[in-house]
Amino acid sequence: MSGLNGARHVVTVNGRSVPLQPTGRAGEFVCGVRYRAWQPASALHPTIGVHAPLTFDIVDNWMERSLAAAGTMSPIPVAATT
């Protein structure tokens, strides 16, 4: 992301703050998000649930409000159960 002030802006995912790392260019930051989109039957960690959908927010700490938001959906369709 570019145009952010590291002391003023915070990126959150599902309400949790994500640490921004400077890229070396003024006002440009990167971050990484690791999440579980679905839970296959033979999962390595069967007790960890699905984290989808994700909601990303850019929060302005000075104004105490969200400036922008975006969401994701799971790429794997969920089968309906009857």
C-alpha positions, 0 to 999 in steps of 0.5 A: 500500500502506498500513501499511508502514514505509519503512525496514523494508519492501521490495517486490520483484518477481521478487527485485528491489527496487521503489522505494516512493514516499510518497503524503503519508499516513503509512505509505502508498506507491505503486510502478510495475512495467513488464514485458513479458507476451508477445512479439508477432511484430512487437515494437518490441524483439524481443530483450527477452524475456517477464517473466511470471510476476511474483512480488511479495513484501513483505519485512521487513528487520528480520526478514529474511523475506517477509511476503506474496507474490503472483503473476501469470500472462500474460493472453495464452494461449500456444499449445502447439507440437507 
